[in-house]
Amino acid sequence: MADDSAGAKPLWHGRMSDDPAEDLLAFTVSLPFDIRLGADDIEGSRAHVRMLAAQGIIEAEECAVILAALDRVAKEIEEGVFRFAPTDEDVHTAVERRVTELAGAAGAKMHTGRSRNDQVALDLRLYVRREGAAVRERLASLMGVLVRRAEDARDAYLPGYTHLQRAQPVLLAHHLLAHFWALARDVERLDQALARAEVSPLGAGALAGTSLPVDPDATAATLGFARRFDNSMDAVSDRDFVAELLFVAALAQVHLSRMGEEIVLWSTDEFGFVRLADEYATGSSMLPQKKNPDIAELARGKAGRLIGDLTGFLATLKGLPLAYNRDLQEDKEPLFDALDTLGLSSVALGGLLSSATFDVERMRAAADDSASAATDLAEYLVGSGMPFREAHALVGNVVRQAIERGVPIEELVMTEPALGPEALELLGEGVAVQRRTSPGAAGPDAVKPQLARAKDLLATLTQERSA
């Protein structure tokens, strides 16, 4: 809601003889998107004001009045009754204006020893801590879905693909866990990025600190940061943590995109490996028979958007001299968009996968194509002493002859002197996937310990989340 309060002035009004032009305010305003930093701004202001009082920069009574005003502002924002003034450029000036209205002369001291430069950097780090943890929880939840579906899959298997052509049979559990491990790396990267963001910039001022006896170590400790900044210029200009999180989000969304692509393929009549639940699919406005995998398609499509968020922000950073520049205002919208999108995509894909039905028989029929056991035939020959390249060529010739002559591979295996009846057994249903026994491989003996490790990791993530 707008307030026509004529007395509201920008923080910097003393330097100017005229009020800011409407065009300037319209172009520079960030309030429509940085309002979501309101709670973070108030948290940082509380810590700053308490530090000012502890250092004797303001009186204890003034501190109490300001804190009460901040509580009132927090409640107004939370309840949606906060009234914004036309001169509120951003959430920081809006909060300070309102605090000054409520606290009078004491409120005018709240910004002592602080600049919007270190203030906004602080707010964004507080936001990153909060929202990063929420995104981590959603990624971990999706990982939990993959583990549950892998455990439920038991001995189901399907073709594994390279170049989108059938290669070798793999357990469905193994395929699902491949996506699990990719997300596990995303969570690890997210944790590392969040850890590097745990530096308080409060006390750096505009760029060079202040002559006042502020205590940035105290505010860092109050706000729960691992440490304070080392260099005031770096503190207000550093947005590495934003770029890192944009990369983490973009790569995680790319991983979700790969999952989405497979769901799109598997749900087609041509593959027929999965059937989507009605509540996680859409229909067509014209084609009555359609059941569309929109969640999977959007998870795939939004990857491009997050890649754009990352590359666009890197382009913004690349030419900036030290220290703060208004260009850095462009950090928030891509960061907000990336974390929001990744979180929503994770939840939606989790629901889709939880409710989907795998057509195990269709998968098995596709995986039991005799050609999928070609590598096993070559390895059988290797076991009898034949060099692998020679075995590879011999089996490749058998496959080519079967295709060209239109006869089953089994017939040629039987008549090939180097193969014969013993090798023919390798083409039996479900045999090839059982033979994938090397560590980390796609067969039952190898997948069982892998699944156990995945469950252990998931349990650790859950404990960390609740700690």
N, C-alpha and C positions, 0 to 999 in steps of 0.2 A: 504494500500500500504506500502511496506517495504522500508526503507531507509538504505543504507549501510554506513551510517555515522560512521566513525571509531572512532570519538572522543567521542561518547556517552558512559557514564559510569554509573553503578548503583549508587544510592544515598550513598550506604555504601562502595564504592570502596576504600576509604582511609584506611580501616582496613585490606584490603587484599593485598597481594603482587602479586597475580596472578588474571587474569580475570576469571569470573565464567565459569564453564564447561558447554558445550552445554546441557549435560544431566540434570544438575541442572536447567538451565533456562527452558528446555522443561517440566520438572516436576512441577516447582513452578509457572510458568507463569499463570496469571489469566486474562490477557488482552482480550482474545477471548470472555469472558463473562462479565467482569466488565467494558468494554468500554461503556456500556449503562449507566454507572454512570458519564459519561463525563460532562454533564450539571450540575449535582449535585456537582461534584468536583470543577468546576469553580465557582459556586455560593458560596460554602464554602470558596474557596481561596480568592474571592473578599472580603468577610466579614473579613477574617483573616488579609488580607493586610491592609484594612482600619483601623482595630483595632491597628495594629503595628504602623501605622502612627499617629493615635490619641494618642497613648501612648509614642510617641517620640522614638520608637525603630528603625524605619526607617524614612528617610526624606520624606516630602510631595512630592518632585519631584520624588523620587524613587517609591513612591506609585502610582503616575500617570503613570509612565512608565510601571510598572507591570500590572496595570489595563488595559492599552491599549493593552499590550501583551495578557492578558487573553481574552479580547474581540476578538482579532485576532484568538486565538486558538479556541474559541467557534464557530466562523464563519467557520473555517476550518473543525471542527468536524461536524457541522451541514450540510455543503455542501459536505461532504465526500471526502475532498482533504487533510485531515491531514495525514502526512507521519510518520509512526511508525518506530522506530529504533529497531534493534535486541535485545538491552538491556532493552527495555521497558517491565518491569515485569508486570506492571499493568497500569491502566489508570492514576493513581496518578503520577507515575514516568514519564509517557509519557507527561502529561501536564506540569510538572515542567521542564522537559528537553526542551520542545519547548519554554516555557516562557523564560528560560535562554538564549536560542538561540536568541530570539527576543529582550530581554531586557538587555542582558549582565550582568554586575555585579549587577545591581539592581534586576534582575530576580533571581540571586543566593540567594537573601535575603528573597524570598517569603516563604521559609519553616522555617524561624526563629521562635522558640518557639512552634513548632508543630512537631508531629510525624505522621508517616503513621498510627499509631495505633488509635489516636483520629481522624485523618483525614478520614479513611475508615469508622469508626463508624458513623461519621457525615454524610458522603455521603449516607450511607445506610439508615439512618433515614430520610434524605431529599427525597430519592427515595421512601421510604415507605409512606411518606406523600402524594407524588404526585400520585403514582400508586394505593395506597390504596383508594384514593378518586375516581379514575377512576373505580376501581372494585365496589366500593359502588354504583356508578351511574348505572353500568350495572345490579347489583342485584336489585336496585330500579326500573329499567326499566322492568325487568322480573316480578317484583311484580305488576307493572302497567298492564302488559298483563294479569296476573291472575285476577286482579280486573275487567278489562274490559270484559273478557270472563265470569266471574261470573255474572256480571251485565246483559250481553247479554243472559245468560242461562235462566233467568226468572224462570219459574216453572218446568223446566226439572228436572227429577230425575232418579236415577239409583240405582242398588244394592250397599250398603256399604258392605265391606268384612272384615271378620276376618279369619285368617288362610287360606286366599285366597278362602274362601267359602262364599256364599251369607249369609248375616246376617240380615240387616234391610235396607229399602230404605232410601236414603239421597238425598237432592237436589244436582244437579251438582254444583251449586254455592258453596254449603257448602264444597264439596269435593275439589274444586279448592282453596277455601280460606284456607283450612287446609295447603296447600303448601305455601300460602301467609304468614301465621303466622310463619311458620318455617323459611322462608327467612327473615322475620322481626326480628327474634331473631338473625339471622346471621349478619344483618346490625347493630343491637345493639352491638353485640360482636365486630364487626369490628370497630365501633366508639370508644368503650372502649379501644381496643388494640391500635388504632392510638393515642388516648389521652395519653396513658402511654408511647408511643414512643416520645412524645413531650419534650424530654430532650436533650439539646445540650451537647455533650461530648468534644467539642473543647476547648482546654486549659488544658486538662488532660495530654498532652504529651504522652510519651511512656508508663508511668504508674504512675509517681510520680509528675507530674506537671513540673514547670520550675522555674529557678531563675530570669527570665526576668519578668518585670512588665506587664504581659498580663492581659487582662480584659475579662474573659470568659462570664461575664454577658452582656457585650456590644455585643459580637458576637452572643450570644443567642438571644438577642433582635433584632439585625439586621436581623437574619435569621428567625425570627418569632416563635421561640420556646417558650414554656410556662415558661421554667426555664433552668438553667444550672445544670450540675452534682453536686453531693455532695461529691463524693469520686472518686479520680482519678483512682484508681485501678479498681473499679467497672465500671467506665465510659468506659474504653477501653476493658473490658472483657464481659460486659453485652450484651447478645444476647437474653434476655428474650422476647424482642419485636418481634424478628424474630420467635421464637418458638410459641409465641401467635398467630401471623398472620398465621403461617403454620397450627396451629390448627383450627383457624377460617376458613381458606380456605378449609381445609380437611373436616370439618363438613358441610360447605356450599355445597361442591361438593357431599358429601353423600346425602344431601337433593335433589340436582339436580339428583343424581343417582336414588333416589326413584321415582321422577317424570318420569325419563326416563324409568324405569321398567314398570310403569303403562302404558305409551304410547306404549311400545313394546307389552304389553298384550292387551290393548284396540284396537290396530290396526290389531290384528289377525282376521282371519275369525271366529275363535271360539268365540271371544268376539264381535267384530264388532261394538264397541262403537265409534270409531273415524276413520276418513279417512284423511290421510296426503296429503297436497298439493304437486303437482309434484315437485315444486322447492325445497322442503324440504325433499325429499325422494330420494332413489337411486334404480337402477335396478340391475339385475343379469347378469353376463357375459355369463351365460348358460341357465337360466330359463326365458323365455320371459314373463311369467305371473307375475313375482315378482315385488313388490314395498316395499323396505326395509326401516325400521326406523333407519337409520345409526346414525343420530344425537342423538337420544335417547339412542342407544346402546353405543355410545362413551361417552356420559355424564355419563352413568353408569360405563363404563370401566375405565374412567380417575379418578374416585374416588379412585381406588386402587393406582394409581400413586401418588395422593396427600397425601394419608395416608402414603405411603412410604417416601415422602419428609419429612413429620413430624417425623416419627419414626427414620429415618436415621439421621436427624439433632439432635434429642434428644440424640441419641447414641453418636454422636460426642461431644456433650457438657458434657456428664455425668462424664468424668474423667479428665477434664481440671483443672490444678491448676491456681491460680491467677498469673500474670494478663493476658496479651495477649499471645496467642499461634497461630502459623500459621494454626493450625487446623480450626480456625475461618474463614479462607478463604472459607471453605465449606458452609458458610451460604448463599452465593449469588445464586448459581445455583438452589437449591431447592426453595428458596423464589421467584426468577424470574419465575421459572416453575409453581409454585402454583398459583401465581397471574395471570400470563398469561392464564393458563388453565381455571381457574375459570371465568375470564372475557370472554374468547371465548365461553365457555360452556353456560354462561348466555345469551349471545347474540344469539347463535344458537338455544337454546331452546325457547327463546322469539319469534324468527321468526317462528319456527315450531308451537308453540301454537297459535300464531296470525293467522296463515293461515289454521289451521286444521278445519275440519268440524265434529261436533259431530252428531252421529246418534241418535237423541233423541227418536225416536220410538223404536229402538232396545233396548236402555237403559230402557225405560219404560216397555217394554214387559218382560225384565229380572227382573226388580224390582217388578213387580206385581205378581210374583210367590206367591201363597197363603202361602207357608211355611215362607215367609219373614215377615208375620204378626203374627207369633206365639207369640212373646213377647206381642203384643197388646191383644191377646186373654188372656194371663196370667194376664195382668194388668186389663183387664175387670173383671176377676174373683176376683182380689184383691179389685176392687171397690165395689164388692158385699159382701166383708167381709172375703173372703177366704185368709188364710196365703199364702204368695208368694211361698214358697217351695211346698206347696200342689198344688197350681195353676200351677206351673212350671211342676210338675210331671204329672198332668192331661193333659195338652196341649202336653207335650212330648209324652205321650201315644197315643194321637189322631194322631200326626204326624207319629209315628211308625206304627200304624194300617193302616193309609192311604198308606204308602209305602208297607207294607207287603201284604195288600189285593189288592193293585193296584186300589184304588178308590180315587176320589177327596177328599181333606180335607174338602171342603164345605159340602159334604154329611155327614161326621162324626160330623162336628160341629152342623149341624141341628139336629142330633139324640142324641147328648150328652145332658143329662138333665141339666147340669150346664151351658151350652152355649145356643144353640137354635138360633132362627131367629134374635134376637137382636145382638148377637155376630157375626152372619154371615155377617152383614153389615160392619164389620171391615175388611173383606177380599176383599172389593170392590177396583176397580182400583184407585190408587192414595190416598186412605184413610190413609194408614199407615204413609206415609211421612207427611201428614197434621197433624198427631197427635204428631209429635216430637216437642213439644212446650216448653220444659224446657230451661232455659237460656243457650245459646251456643249450642243448639241442631240443628238438621239437617232439621227441617221443615221451612216453609215459614215465620211464625211469629217470629221465633228465628233468622233466617238468615238475615232478613231485617236490624235489628240494627247492626248485625255483619258486614254486608257489608258497612254500613255507617261508622262504626269505622275504617274499613280497608281503606276506601277512605280518611278519615281524616288523618290517619297515613301517607298514601301515599302523600297527599298534604303537610304534614309537612316535609317529606323527600325531596320532590321536592324544597320546600322553602329553606331548609338547603343547598341543593346542589347549588342553584343559589346565595346564600348569599356570 
